[in-house]
């Protein structure tokens, strides 16, 4: 897995995969998943951060996915999808 120290989380319409961290619900019916050993601060659950502190400011300044194999999307806010999946 090509994980970054921080990045936007994966939006899934199912459960998180493997050892991913389940950060809860986002836009219904989707869930937010972060790479293993990441944190998802409660104030903005679509962030995957290296600590429990918010990393939103750095992510908005330089948007990227928490896993380099995911695709970054922006629909009134950033989120990531698995390659080959359509984000909306």
N, C-alpha and C positions, 0 to 999 in steps of 0.2 A: 504494500500500500504506500502511495506517495503522499503522506500526510504532511501538512504544514504546521508550524507552531500555532497558527490561527487562520481562520477562513470561514466562509459562509457554509452553513450546514446543508445536508442532503434532505430534500423533501421527498417523502415516500408515501404511497397510498396503501402501504402494507406495514408490516413490522420492520424494525431495523434489522440489519443483517449481522450475523456473527457476533463480534465483540464491540460493535458500534454502541455508542451511548444514546439511549432513547431520551430525547429532550422534551417529549410530550407533543401535544397537538399544536398545529399551526392553522392555516386556513382549512376548514373542514372539507373533506375527510382526511386530510394529510397529516402525517407525523414528521417530526424533525429528528434527524439522526446525525451524530457527530462521530468522528473517528475515535477509536479506543484511546483512553487516557486524556480525552479532551473534556472541557467543561462547557456547559451552556448556561450562562448567567440568566437568571429568571427575568430580568428586565427586557431581554431581547433574545428569545430562544433560538433564533436562526443563526446566531454566532456560535462558532466552535472556538473556544479560547484556551490558551495554555494553562490558565489559572481560573479560579472562580470569579475573578474580577472582569468587568466588561472590557471588551477589546473592539467595540463597535467603531470608535473614532478611527482607529488605524485601518479597519476593514473598509470603511466607506472611502477613505483617502486612497486606498489601493485595493480595489475589490478582487477577491480570489476565492476559490473554493478551498475548504480545509483538506481536501484530497485532490491532488493534481489530475487524477483521472476523471473527475466529475466535470460537468459542463455548467458554467455560470449563466444564470438567467436573471432578468430584471423585469418584474411586473409590479411596479409601485413598491419595490423593495427587492433586494438581492436574495437569491436562493440557488441551490445547485441541484442538478438531476444527474442520474447515471447516464453514461454515454449511450446514445441511441434512443433516449427517451425524450419526449417533447415536454417542455416546461410551459406553463400558462398561468 
